[in-house]
């Protein structure tokens, strides 16, 4: 990595929305943001993956918008830094689909092995554990039945198919385990690929769970399962709902924080 020049080191940090139309110096940061006019009563601020968006009523002059942005400096900077840090964590967790890559499965890192010898009983893959003499730190490998010259897309699709089969089996087991504790009955499980939502529940007993939960340790999965099953008793997020969750998962708040904090691998 080339050394930075003094000018680069001293230059203010920059956050630029791809559709930026205005910019502001907030503390020591240059923030280029997308500015919108619309039918609203107040100036609004939102920070997403692309950056800052500022919306204002049609009648508010630009100097008032500039003043509002400056007054919101602390919040804007904190949100932009938080969003960039999350993006960096996600990029660091991006999987390179090749023989020998690693990915999380139930909270443990497993090493991918391309193994063309057989199709593993028609299920496409097999998880193997080897202690290699170290019982405290067993090595886990996921053997996928593909040719050594398989493309990255073929490897990704085969691994995803195996993970989704594991997710369906494990989620079903955990739903069956916790439903009696809550006195509810679930009727259907569907796997989702939602970008930001981990699960949902319908009054008819239908449960949807994001298959990517399979990357997390079982205690986190259990929290999400109990969360959705609890909705079959309380369909909102009232204090009574959280108390229902707490009766089965007393440390739900800690597990909920882990779910938000940990970076799920980018596919």
C-alpha positions as CSV (number, residue, x, y, z in Angstrom):
1,X,0.0,0.0,0.0
2,X,1.6,3.3,-1.1
3,X,2.5,5.9,1.6
4,X,0.1,8.8,2.0
5,X,1.3,12.3,1.2
6,X,1.1,15.0,3.9
7,X,-1.7,16.6,1.9
8,X,-3.7,13.4,1.8
9,X,-3.2,13.0,5.6
10,X,-4.3,16.5,6.4
11,X,-7.2,16.5,3.9
12,X,-10.7,16.4,5.5
13,X,-12.5,13.1,5.4
14,X,-15.1,13.1,2.6
15,X,-18.6,11.5,2.5
16,X,-20.1,11.9,-1.0
17,X,-23.6,10.7,-2.0
18,X,-23.5,9.5,-5.6
19,X,-26.4,11.9,-6.4
20,X,-25.0,14.8,-4.4
21,X,-26.1,18.3,-5.4
22,X,-24.8,20.2,-2.3
23,X,-22.1,19.9,0.2
24,X,-21.1,21.2,3.6
25,X,-18.1,21.2,5.8
26,X,-19.2,19.6,9.1
27,X,-16.3,19.9,11.6
28,X,-13.4,18.4,9.7
29,X,-15.5,16.4,7.3
30,X,-16.7,17.4,3.8
31,X,-20.2,16.0,3.3
32,X,-21.7,16.1,-0.2
33,X,-25.3,15.2,0.1
34,X,-28.4,14.7,-2.0
35,X,-30.8,17.6,-1.6
36,X,-34.5,17.2,-2.4
37,X,-37.5,19.5,-2.4
38,X,-40.9,18.0,-1.5
39,X,-44.3,18.3,0.0
40,X,-43.3,18.3,3.7
41,X,-43.5,20.6,6.7
42,X,-40.0,20.4,8.1
43,X,-36.4,19.7,7.0
44,X,-35.6,16.0,7.1
45,X,-32.4,14.1,7.3
46,X,-31.6,10.5,6.5
47,X,-28.4,8.5,6.2
48,X,-28.2,5.3,4.2
49,X,-25.7,3.1,2.5
50,X,-25.1,5.8,-0.2
51,X,-24.8,8.7,2.2
52,X,-26.8,11.7,3.5
53,X,-30.1,12.9,2.0
54,X,-31.6,16.2,3.1
55,X,-35.2,17.0,2.2
56,X,-36.9,20.3,2.7
57,X,-40.2,22.0,2.0
58,X,-40.3,24.0,-1.3
59,X,-40.7,27.3,0.7
60,X,-37.6,27.0,2.9
61,X,-34.6,29.1,1.6
62,X,-31.3,27.4,1.1
63,X,-29.6,29.4,3.8
64,X,-32.1,27.9,6.3
65,X,-31.2,24.4,4.9
66,X,-27.5,25.2,5.4
67,X,-28.1,26.3,8.9
68,X,-30.2,23.2,9.7
69,X,-27.4,20.9,8.3
70,X,-24.8,22.7,10.5
71,X,-27.0,22.3,13.6
72,X,-27.3,18.6,12.9
73,X,-23.6,18.1,12.5
74,X,-23.1,15.7,15.5
75,X,-25.9,13.4,14.4
76,X,-24.9,13.5,10.7
77,X,-21.3,12.7,11.3
78,X,-22.0,10.0,13.8
79,X,-24.4,8.3,11.4
80,X,-22.1,8.6,8.4
81,X,-19.2,7.1,10.4
82,X,-21.4,4.3,11.7
83,X,-22.6,3.5,8.2
84,X,-19.1,3.5,6.7
85,X,-17.8,1.3,9.6
86,X,-20.6,-1.2,8.9
87,X,-19.8,-1.1,5.1
88,X,-16.2,-1.8,5.9
89,X,-17.1,-4.7,8.1
90,X,-19.4,-6.2,5.4
91,X,-16.7,-5.8,2.8
92,X,-14.2,-7.5,5.1
93,X,-16.6,-10.4,5.4
94,X,-17.2,-10.8,1.7
95,X,-16.6,-14.4,0.6
96,X,-14.2,-15.2,-2.2
97,X,-15.8,-18.3,-3.8
98,X,-12.9,-20.7,-4.2
99,X,-11.4,-23.9,-2.7
100,X,-10.0,-23.1,0.7
101,X,-12.2,-20.0,1.5
102,X,-13.8,-19.7,4.9
103,X,-17.3,-18.8,5.9
104,X,-19.3,-18.9,9.2
105,X,-21.7,-21.7,9.9
106,X,-23.5,-21.8,13.3
107,X,-21.0,-19.3,14.6
108,X,-17.9,-21.3,13.7
109,X,-15.6,-20.7,10.8
110,X,-15.5,-23.6,8.3
111,X,-13.1,-24.1,5.4
112,X,-14.5,-24.9,2.0
113,X,-13.1,-28.0,0.2
114,X,-13.9,-28.7,-3.4
115,X,-14.3,-32.5,-3.5
116,X,-15.3,-33.9,-6.9
117,X,-15.2,-37.6,-5.8
118,X,-18.9,-37.9,-5.0
119,X,-22.1,-36.0,-4.5
120,X,-22.4,-36.7,-0.8
121,X,-25.5,-38.8,-0.9
122,X,-27.3,-36.4,-3.2
123,X,-27.2,-33.5,-0.7
124,X,-24.3,-31.8,-2.4
125,X,-22.0,-31.4,0.6
126,X,-20.9,-32.7,3.9
127,X,-19.5,-31.0,7.0
128,X,-16.5,-32.8,8.5
129,X,-14.7,-32.2,11.8
130,X,-11.1,-33.1,12.5
131,X,-9.2,-32.3,15.7
132,X,-5.7,-32.9,14.2
133,X,-4.6,-33.7,17.6
134,X,-6.0,-30.5,19.1
135,X,-9.2,-31.5,20.9
136,X,-9.8,-27.9,22.1
137,X,-9.8,-26.5,18.6
138,X,-11.4,-28.9,16.1
139,X,-11.1,-28.0,12.4
140,X,-14.3,-27.9,10.4
141,X,-14.4,-28.4,6.7
142,X,-17.3,-28.2,4.3
143,X,-16.8,-30.6,1.4
144,X,-18.8,-29.7,-1.7
145,X,-19.2,-32.1,-4.6
146,X,-17.9,-30.1,-7.5
147,X,-15.2,-30.3,-10.1
148,X,-11.9,-28.5,-9.3
149,X,-12.5,-26.2,-12.3
150,X,-16.0,-25.1,-11.0
151,X,-16.7,-21.4,-11.4
152,X,-17.1,-19.0,-8.5
153,X,-20.8,-18.8,-9.3
154,X,-21.2,-22.7,-9.2
155,X,-19.4,-22.8,-5.9
156,X,-21.5,-20.1,-4.4
157,X,-24.7,-21.6,-5.6
158,X,-23.8,-25.1,-4.3
159,X,-22.8,-23.8,-0.9
160,X,-26.0,-21.7,-0.6
161,X,-28.1,-24.7,-1.5
162,X,-26.4,-26.7,1.2
163,X,-26.7,-23.9,3.8
164,X,-30.4,-23.5,3.0
165,X,-31.0,-27.2,3.5
166,X,-29.3,-27.0,6.9
167,X,-31.3,-23.8,7.8
168,X,-34.6,-25.5,7.0
169,X,-33.8,-28.5,9.1
170,X,-32.4,-26.5,12.1
171,X,-35.1,-23.9,12.1
172,X,-37.7,-26.6,12.0
173,X,-36.1,-28.3,15.0
174,X,-35.9,-25.1,17.0
175,X,-39.5,-24.1,16.2
176,X,-40.7,-27.5,17.4
177,X,-38.5,-27.1,20.5
178,X,-39.7,-23.7,21.6
179,X,-43.4,-23.6,20.5
180,X,-44.6,-25.8,23.5
181,X,-42.7,-23.5,25.9
182,X,-44.8,-20.5,24.6
183,X,-48.0,-22.5,24.2
184,X,-48.3,-21.7,20.5
185,X,-48.5,-23.8,17.3
186,X,-46.7,-22.8,14.1
187,X,-48.0,-24.2,10.8
188,X,-45.6,-23.4,8.0
189,X,-42.0,-22.4,7.7
190,X,-40.6,-20.4,4.7
191,X,-37.1,-19.3,4.1
192,X,-36.5,-15.7,3.1
193,X,-33.6,-13.8,1.6
194,X,-34.6,-10.4,2.9
195,X,-31.8,-7.9,3.0
196,X,-32.6,-6.4,6.5
197,X,-35.3,-8.5,8.0
198,X,-34.5,-11.7,10.0
199,X,-38.0,-13.1,10.3
200,X,-41.7,-12.5,10.4
201,X,-44.8,-14.2,11.7
202,X,-48.5,-14.3,10.6
203,X,-51.5,-14.8,12.8
204,X,-52.3,-18.0,10.8
205,X,-49.1,-19.6,12.2
206,X,-46.9,-19.0,9.1
207,X,-43.2,-18.3,10.0
208,X,-40.6,-16.8,7.7
209,X,-37.0,-16.9,8.7
210,X,-34.0,-15.5,6.8
211,X,-31.8,-18.5,5.8
212,X,-28.6,-16.4,6.4
213,X,-29.3,-16.8,10.2
214,X,-27.5,-20.1,9.7
215,X,-24.2,-18.1,9.8
216,X,-24.9,-17.2,13.5
217,X,-24.4,-19.3,16.6
218,X,-27.4,-21.3,17.7
219,X,-28.3,-19.1,20.7
220,X,-28.8,-16.1,18.3
221,X,-30.9,-18.3,16.0
222,X,-33.0,-19.4,19.0
223,X,-33.6,-15.7,19.9
224,X,-35.0,-15.0,16.4
225,X,-37.1,-18.2,16.5
226,X,-38.5,-17.3,19.9
227,X,-39.1,-13.7,18.8
228,X,-41.3,-14.9,15.9
229,X,-43.1,-17.5,17.9
230,X,-43.9,-14.9,20.5
231,X,-45.7,-12.9,17.9
232,X,-48.2,-15.8,17.7
233,X,-49.2,-14.7,21.2
234,X,-48.6,-10.9,20.9
235,X,-48.5,-9.4,17.4
236,X,-46.8,-6.1,18.3
237,X,-43.6,-5.1,20.1
238,X,-45.3,-3.9,23.3
239,X,-43.8,-4.5,26.8
240,X,-46.0,-7.6,27.0
241,X,-44.4,-9.0,23.8
242,X,-40.8,-8.5,25.2
243,X,-41.8,-10.1,28.5
244,X,-43.1,-13.1,26.5
245,X,-39.7,-13.4,24.8
246,X,-37.9,-13.0,28.1
247,X,-39.7,-15.9,29.7
248,X,-37.9,-18.2,27.2
249,X,-34.8,-16.3,26.4
250,X,-33.8,-14.2,29.4
251,X,-30.7,-12.8,27.7
252,X,-32.6,-11.8,24.6
253,X,-31.3,-8.2,24.7
254,X,-27.6,-9.3,24.5
255,X,-28.4,-11.7,21.7
256,X,-30.4,-9.1,19.8
257,X,-27.3,-6.8,20.0
258,X,-25.1,-9.5,18.7
259,X,-27.4,-10.0,15.7
260,X,-27.2,-6.3,14.9
261,X,-23.4,-6.0,15.5
262,X,-22.1,-9.0,13.7
263,X,-21.4,-8.7,10.0
264,X,-23.1,-11.3,7.8
265,X,-20.9,-12.4,4.9
266,X,-21.5,-10.6,1.6
267,X,-22.7,-12.9,-1.1
